[in-house]
């Protein structure tokens, strides 16, 4: 990741090597947080563009950390469900 803008209430980061999959789930999770005013991302070019995630919040770094932890927890839970279904 590359931080493009970092102020008290705004964070803009380039999420190198990722696609809509991760960015969209982060955006959705961020928007579920009441302390987040807005969250969005853009990929300038569909083949060679890197996603840029924009967050406006009371504490955008804290909100991003919380969203990342939530997504990791959901992935672990889903993995457990898939593994138990195989048995």
N, CA, C and O atoms as a GROMACS GRO file, in nm:
protein
  348
    1UNK      N    1   0.084  -0.117   0.000
    1UNK     CA    2   0.000   0.000   0.000
    1UNK      C    3   0.089   0.124   0.000
    1UNK      O    4   0.201   0.124   0.052
    2UNK      N    5   0.035   0.226  -0.060
    2UNK     CA    6   0.107   0.353  -0.068
    2UNK      C    7   0.012   0.463  -0.023
    2UNK      O    8  -0.096   0.480  -0.080
    3UNK      N    9   0.051   0.539   0.080
    3UNK     CA   10  -0.033   0.647   0.130
    3UNK      C   11  -0.016   0.768   0.039
    3UNK      O   12   0.095   0.819   0.022
    4UNK      N   13  -0.126   0.815  -0.018
    4UNK     CA   14  -0.125   0.930  -0.107
    4UNK      C   15  -0.166   1.058  -0.034
    4UNK      O   16  -0.118   1.167  -0.067
    5UNK      N   17  -0.254   1.046   0.064
    5UNK     CA   18  -0.300   1.160   0.143
    5UNK      C   19  -0.332   1.111   0.283
    5UNK      O   20  -0.397   1.008   0.300
    6UNK      N   21  -0.286   1.187   0.382
    6UNK     CA   22  -0.310   1.146   0.520
    6UNK      C   23  -0.330   1.272   0.605
    6UNK      O   24  -0.233   1.338   0.644
    7UNK      N   25  -0.455   1.304   0.632
    7UNK     CA   26  -0.486   1.416   0.719
    7UNK      C   27  -0.565   1.363   0.838
    7UNK      O   28  -0.588   1.242   0.850
    8UNK      N   29  -0.604   1.452   0.926
    8UNK     CA   30  -0.677   1.410   1.046
    8UNK      C   31  -0.806   1.337   1.013
    8UNK      O   32  -0.844   1.242   1.082
    9UNK      N   33  -0.876   1.380   0.908
    9UNK     CA   34  -1.006   1.322   0.876
    9UNK      C   35  -1.013   1.254   0.740
    9UNK      O   36  -1.118   1.202   0.703
   10UNK      N   37  -0.904   1.253   0.664
   10UNK     CA   38  -0.906   1.191   0.532
   10UNK      C   39  -0.783   1.103   0.510
   10UNK      O   40  -0.672   1.136   0.552
   11UNK      N   41  -0.806   0.992   0.443
   11UNK     CA   42  -0.699   0.900   0.408
   11UNK      C   43  -0.722   0.855   0.264
   11UNK      O   44  -0.832   0.818   0.226
   12UNK      N   45  -0.617   0.860   0.186
   12UNK     CA   46  -0.622   0.815   0.046
   12UNK      C   47  -0.503   0.723   0.027
   12UNK      O   48  -0.388   0.764   0.043
   13UNK      N   49  -0.531   0.597  -0.009
   13UNK     CA   50  -0.422   0.501  -0.026
   13UNK      C   51  -0.436   0.426  -0.157
   13UNK      O   52  -0.546   0.397  -0.203
   14UNK      N   53  -0.322   0.396  -0.215
   14UNK     CA   54  -0.318   0.310  -0.334
   14UNK      C   55  -0.300   0.168  -0.283
   14UNK      O   56  -0.206   0.139  -0.209
   15UNK      N   57  -0.389   0.080  -0.324
   15UNK     CA   58  -0.387  -0.058  -0.278
   15UNK      C   59  -0.323  -0.142  -0.389
   15UNK      O   60  -0.393  -0.201  -0.472
   16UNK      N   61  -0.192  -0.146  -0.390
   16UNK     CA   62  -0.115  -0.209  -0.496
   16UNK      C   63  -0.144  -0.359  -0.509
   16UNK      O   64  -0.145  -0.432  -0.410
   17UNK      N   65  -0.167  -0.402  -0.631
   17UNK     CA   66  -0.184  -0.544  -0.659
   17UNK      C   67  -0.322  -0.599  -0.628
   17UNK      O   68  -0.343  -0.720  -0.635
   18UNK      N   69  -0.416  -0.514  -0.593
   18UNK     CA   70  -0.550  -0.562  -0.561
   18UNK      C   71  -0.651  -0.522  -0.668
   18UNK      O   72  -0.619  -0.448  -0.761
   19UNK      N   73  -0.772  -0.572  -0.654
   19UNK     CA   74  -0.877  -0.549  -0.753
   19UNK      C   75  -1.004  -0.503  -0.683
   19UNK      O   76  -1.003  -0.465  -0.566
   20UNK      N   77  -1.113  -0.507  -0.757
   20UNK     CA   78  -1.244  -0.470  -0.702
   20UNK      C   79  -1.281  -0.557  -0.584
   20UNK      O   80  -1.349  -0.511  -0.492
   21UNK      N   81  -1.239  -0.682  -0.584
   21UNK     CA   82  -1.281  -0.775  -0.478
   21UNK      C   83  -1.249  -0.723  -0.339
   21UNK      O   84  -1.338  -0.709  -0.256
   22UNK      N   85  -1.125  -0.693  -0.314
   22UNK     CA   86  -1.086  -0.644  -0.181
   22UNK      C   87  -1.138  -0.503  -0.157
   22UNK      O   88  -1.191  -0.474  -0.050
   23UNK      N   89  -1.122  -0.417  -0.254
   23UNK     CA   90  -1.162  -0.276  -0.235
   23UNK      C   91  -1.311  -0.261  -0.209
   23UNK      O   92  -1.351  -0.181  -0.125
   24UNK      N   93  -1.391  -0.336  -0.278
   24UNK     CA   94  -1.536  -0.325  -0.259
   24UNK      C   95  -1.579  -0.376  -0.122
   24UNK      O   96  -1.666  -0.315  -0.059
   25UNK      N   97  -1.521  -0.486  -0.076
   25UNK     CA   98  -1.558  -0.536   0.056
   25UNK      C   99  -1.508  -0.441   0.165
   25UNK      O  100  -1.576  -0.424   0.266
   26UNK      N  101  -1.391  -0.379   0.147
   26UNK     CA  102  -1.344  -0.280   0.243
   26UNK      C  103  -1.435  -0.157   0.244
   26UNK      O  104  -1.472  -0.106   0.350
   27UNK      N  105  -1.472  -0.111   0.126
   27UNK     CA  106  -1.561   0.005   0.115
   27UNK      C  107  -1.693  -0.022   0.185
   27UNK      O  108  -1.741   0.062   0.262
   28UNK      N  109  -1.751  -0.137   0.161
   28UNK     CA  110  -1.879  -0.174   0.222
   28UNK      C  111  -1.865  -0.182   0.374
   28UNK      O  112  -1.951  -0.132   0.446
   29UNK      N  113  -1.760  -0.244   0.421
   29UNK     CA  114  -1.738  -0.258   0.565
   29UNK      C  115  -1.714  -0.122   0.629
   29UNK      O  116  -1.763  -0.095   0.739
   30UNK      N  117  -1.639  -0.037   0.562
   30UNK     CA  118  -1.616   0.099   0.613
   30UNK      C  119  -1.747   0.176   0.624
   30UNK      O  120  -1.768   0.247   0.722
   31UNK      N  121  -1.834   0.163   0.526
   31UNK     CA  122  -1.960   0.237   0.527
   31UNK      C  123  -2.055   0.186   0.636
   31UNK      O  124  -2.149   0.257   0.673
   32UNK      N  125  -2.033   0.067   0.686
   32UNK     CA  126  -2.113   0.016   0.798
   32UNK      C  127  -2.071   0.079   0.931
   32UNK      O  128  -2.143   0.067   1.030
   33UNK      N  129  -1.956   0.145   0.933
   33UNK     CA  130  -1.903   0.211   1.053
   33UNK      C  131  -1.963   0.351   1.063
   33UNK      O  132  -1.947   0.432   0.972
   34UNK      N  133  -2.031   0.380   1.172
   34UNK     CA  134  -2.099   0.509   1.190
   34UNK      C  135  -2.002   0.627   1.198
   34UNK      O  136  -2.043   0.741   1.176
   35UNK      N  137  -1.875   0.603   1.230
   35UNK     CA  138  -1.777   0.711   1.239
   35UNK      C  139  -1.719   0.748   1.102
   35UNK      O  140  -1.643   0.844   1.091
   36UNK      N  141  -1.756   0.672   0.999
   36UNK     CA  142  -1.707   0.698   0.863
   36UNK      C  143  -1.810   0.782   0.788
   36UNK      O  144  -1.926   0.743   0.776
   37UNK      N  145  -1.766   0.897   0.738
   37UNK     CA  146  -1.854   0.984   0.659
   37UNK      C  147  -1.867   0.933   0.517
   37UNK      O  148  -1.977   0.933   0.460
   38UNK      N  149  -1.755   0.890   0.458
   38UNK     CA  150  -1.760   0.837   0.322
   38UNK      C  151  -1.641   0.745   0.297
   38UNK      O  152  -1.534   0.761   0.355
   39UNK      N  153  -1.664   0.650   0.209
   39UNK     CA  154  -1.559   0.557   0.167
   39UNK      C  155  -1.588   0.520   0.022
   39UNK      O  156  -1.701   0.485  -0.013
   40UNK      N  157  -1.486   0.528  -0.059
   40UNK     CA  158  -1.501   0.496  -0.201
   40UNK      C  159  -1.366   0.453  -0.256
   40UNK      O  160  -1.263   0.472  -0.192
   41UNK      N  161  -1.368   0.396  -0.374
   41UNK     CA  162  -1.243   0.364  -0.442
   41UNK      C  163  -1.262   0.382  -0.591
   41UNK      O  164  -1.374   0.384  -0.642
   42UNK      N  165  -1.150   0.397  -0.660
   42UNK     CA  166  -1.151   0.412  -0.804
   42UNK      C  167  -1.032   0.336  -0.862
   42UNK      O  168  -0.924   0.330  -0.802
   43UNK      N  169  -1.055   0.277  -0.979
   43UNK     CA  170  -0.946   0.216  -1.055
   43UNK      C  171  -0.946   0.286  -1.190
   43UNK      O  172  -1.037   0.265  -1.271
   44UNK      N  173  -0.845   0.368  -1.213
   44UNK     CA  174  -0.842   0.452  -1.334
   44UNK      C  175  -0.841   0.373  -1.464
   44UNK      O  176  -0.904   0.413  -1.561
   45UNK      N  177  -0.769   0.261  -1.467
   45UNK     CA  178  -0.763   0.182  -1.590
   45UNK      C  179  -0.791   0.036  -1.554
   45UNK      O  180  -0.727  -0.017  -1.463
   46UNK      N  181  -0.884  -0.029  -1.623
   46UNK     CA  182  -0.926  -0.164  -1.583
   46UNK      C  183  -0.816  -0.271  -1.594
   46UNK      O  184  -0.824  -0.374  -1.527
   47UNK      N  185  -0.714  -0.248  -1.675
   47UNK     CA  186  -0.609  -0.349  -1.692
   47UNK      C  187  -0.484  -0.316  -1.612
   47UNK      O  188  -0.429  -0.403  -1.544
   48UNK      N  189  -0.438  -0.193  -1.618
   48UNK     CA  190  -0.311  -0.157  -1.554
   48UNK      C  191  -0.326  -0.064  -1.434
   48UNK      O  192  -0.227  -0.032  -1.369
   49UNK      N  193  -0.446  -0.020  -1.405
   49UNK     CA  194  -0.467   0.074  -1.295
   49UNK      C  195  -0.462   0.007  -1.159
   49UNK      O  196  -0.501  -0.108  -1.143
   50UNK      N  197  -0.413   0.081  -1.062
   50UNK     CA  198  -0.413   0.036  -0.923
   50UNK      C  199  -0.528   0.104  -0.851
   50UNK      O  200  -0.552   0.223  -0.872
   51UNK      N  201  -0.601   0.032  -0.766
   51UNK     CA  202  -0.711   0.094  -0.694
   51UNK      C  203  -0.663   0.198  -0.593
   51UNK      O  204  -0.560   0.180  -0.527
   52UNK      N  205  -0.739   0.305  -0.582
   52UNK     CA  206  -0.713   0.408  -0.482
   52UNK      C  207  -0.837   0.416  -0.394
   52UNK      O  208  -0.947   0.442  -0.442
   53UNK      N  209  -0.816   0.394  -0.265
   53UNK     CA  210  -0.924   0.393  -0.166
   53UNK      C  211  -0.925   0.527  -0.094
   53UNK      O  212  -0.821   0.574  -0.046
   54UNK      N  213  -1.043   0.590  -0.088
   54UNK     CA  214  -1.062   0.718  -0.020
   54UNK      C  215  -1.149   0.697   0.103
   54UNK      O  216  -1.254   0.634   0.096
   55UNK      N  217  -1.104   0.750   0.216
   55UNK     CA  218  -1.180   0.738   0.340
   55UNK      C  219  -1.188   0.875   0.406
   55UNK      O  220  -1.086   0.942   0.424
   56UNK      N  221  -1.309   0.916   0.443
   56UNK     CA  222  -1.329   1.038   0.520
   56UNK      C  223  -1.401   0.996   0.647
   56UNK      O  224  -1.513   0.944   0.642
   57UNK      N  225  -1.336   1.020   0.762
   57UNK     CA  226  -1.391   0.974   0.889
   57UNK      C  227  -1.330   1.055   1.003
   57UNK      O  228  -1.237   1.133   0.984
   58UNK      N  229  -1.384   1.033   1.122
   58UNK     CA  230  -1.328   1.098   1.241
   58UNK      C  231  -1.183   1.057   1.261
   58UNK      O  232  -1.098   1.140   1.294
   59UNK      N  233  -1.155   0.929   1.240
   59UNK     CA  234  -1.019   0.875   1.249
   59UNK      C  235  -1.005   0.770   1.139
   59UNK      O  236  -1.027   0.651   1.164
   60UNK      N  237  -0.968   0.810   1.017
   60UNK     CA  238  -0.969   0.717   0.904
   60UNK      C  239  -0.876   0.597   0.919
   60UNK      O  240  -0.909   0.488   0.874
   61UNK      N  241  -0.760   0.617   0.981
   61UNK     CA  242  -0.668   0.504   0.998
   61UNK      C  243  -0.729   0.399   1.092
   61UNK      O  244  -0.722   0.279   1.065
   62UNK      N  245  -0.788   0.446   1.200
   62UNK     CA  246  -0.852   0.354   1.295
   62UNK      C  247  -0.969   0.282   1.229
   62UNK      O  248  -0.989   0.162   1.251
   63UNK      N  249  -1.046   0.354   1.149
   63UNK     CA  250  -1.159   0.294   1.079
   63UNK      C  251  -1.113   0.189   0.979
   63UNK      O  252  -1.175   0.083   0.966
   64UNK      N  253  -1.004   0.216   0.907
   64UNK     CA  254  -0.950   0.119   0.811
   64UNK      C  255  -0.900  -0.005   0.884
   64UNK      O  256  -0.923  -0.117   0.839
   65UNK      N  257  -0.831   0.014   0.996
   65UNK     CA  258  -0.782  -0.099   1.074
   65UNK      C  259  -0.898  -0.187   1.121
   65UNK      O  260  -0.893  -0.310   1.112
   66UNK      N  261  -1.002  -0.122   1.171
   66UNK     CA  262  -1.121  -0.195   1.219
   66UNK      C  263  -1.188  -0.270   1.104
   66UNK      O  264  -1.229  -0.385   1.120
   67UNK      N  265  -1.199  -0.207   0.988
   67UNK     CA  266  -1.261  -0.271   0.871
   67UNK      C  267  -1.178  -0.391   0.826
   67UNK      O  268  -1.233  -0.496   0.792
   68UNK      N  269  -1.046  -0.376   0.824
   68UNK     CA  270  -0.958  -0.487   0.784
   68UNK      C  271  -0.972  -0.605   0.878
   68UNK      O  272  -0.976  -0.720   0.835
   69UNK      N  273  -0.979  -0.577   1.007
   69UNK     CA  274  -0.997  -0.684   1.106
   69UNK      C  275  -1.132  -0.753   1.089
   69UNK      O  276  -1.142  -0.875   1.102
   70UNK      N  277  -1.235  -0.677   1.059
   70UNK     CA  278  -1.368  -0.734   1.037
   70UNK      C  279  -1.368  -0.825   0.915
   70UNK      O  280  -1.423  -0.935   0.919
   71UNK      N  281  -1.306  -0.780   0.806
   71UNK     CA  282  -1.299  -0.859   0.683
   71UNK      C  283  -1.220  -0.988   0.708
   71UNK      O  284  -1.260  -1.095   0.663
   72UNK      N  285  -1.109  -0.977   0.780
   72UNK     CA  286  -1.030  -1.098   0.810
   72UNK      C  287  -1.111  -1.197   0.893
   72UNK      O  288  -1.104  -1.318   0.870
   73UNK      N  289  -1.187  -1.147   0.988
   73UNK     CA  290  -1.270  -1.233   1.073
   73UNK      C  291  -1.378  -1.303   0.990
   73UNK      O  292  -1.404  -1.422   1.007
   74UNK      N  293  -1.441  -1.227   0.900
   74UNK     CA  294  -1.544  -1.284   0.814
   74UNK      C  295  -1.486  -1.390   0.721
   74UNK      O  296  -1.550  -1.492   0.696
   75UNK      N  297  -1.365  -1.367   0.671
   75UNK     CA  298  -1.301  -1.465   0.584
   75UNK      C  299  -1.268  -1.593   0.660
   75UNK      O  300  -1.287  -1.703   0.608
   76UNK      N  301  -1.220  -1.579   0.782
   76UNK     CA  302  -1.190  -1.696   0.865
   76UNK      C  303  -1.317  -1.776   0.894
   76UNK      O  304  -1.317  -1.899   0.889
   77UNK      N  305  -1.424  -1.704   0.925
   77UNK     CA  306  -1.552  -1.770   0.951
   77UNK      C  307  -1.600  -1.844   0.827
   77UNK      O  308  -1.646  -1.958   0.837
   78UNK      N  309  -1.591  -1.781   0.711
   78UNK     CA  310  -1.634  -1.844   0.586
   78UNK      C  311  -1.549  -1.967   0.555
   78UNK      O  312  -1.601  -2.070   0.512
   79UNK      N  313  -1.418  -1.955   0.576
   79UNK     CA  314  -1.328  -2.068   0.552
   79UNK      C  315  -1.366  -2.186   0.641
   79UNK      O  316  -1.367  -2.300   0.596
   80UNK      N  317  -1.398  -2.157   0.767
   80UNK     CA  318  -1.440  -2.262   0.858
   80UNK      C  319  -1.568  -2.332   0.814
   80UNK      O  320  -1.580  -2.454   0.826
   81UNK      N  321  -1.662  -2.253   0.763
   81UNK     CA  322  -1.789  -2.308   0.714
   81UNK      C  323  -1.765  -2.398   0.592
   81UNK      O  324  -1.825  -2.506   0.581
   82UNK      N  325  -1.678  -2.354   0.503
   82UNK     CA  326  -1.648  -2.433   0.383
   82UNK      C  327  -1.578  -2.564   0.423
   82UNK      O  328  -1.612  -2.670   0.372
   83UNK      N  329  -1.482  -2.555   0.513
   83UNK     CA  330  -1.411  -2.675   0.556
   83UNK      C  331  -1.502  -2.773   0.627
   83UNK      O  332  -1.488  -2.894   0.610
   84UNK      N  333  -1.596  -2.723   0.708
   84UNK     CA  334  -1.688  -2.813   0.778
   84UNK      C  335  -1.788  -2.875   0.681
   84UNK      O  336  -1.837  -2.985   0.706
   85UNK      N  337  -1.819  -2.808   0.572
   85UNK     CA  338  -1.912  -2.862   0.473
   85UNK      C  339  -1.847  -2.973   0.392
   85UNK      O  340  -1.917  -3.058   0.337
   86UNK      N  341  -1.714  -2.974   0.383
   86UNK     CA  342  -1.643  -3.078   0.308
   86UNK      C  343  -1.651  -3.213   0.379
   86UNK      O  344  -1.644  -3.318   0.315
   87UNK      N  345  -1.667  -3.210   0.509
   87UNK     CA  346  -1.663  -3.334   0.590
   87UNK      C  347  -1.788  -3.416   0.577
   87UNK      O  348  -1.799  -3.522   0.638
   0.00000   0.00000   0.00000
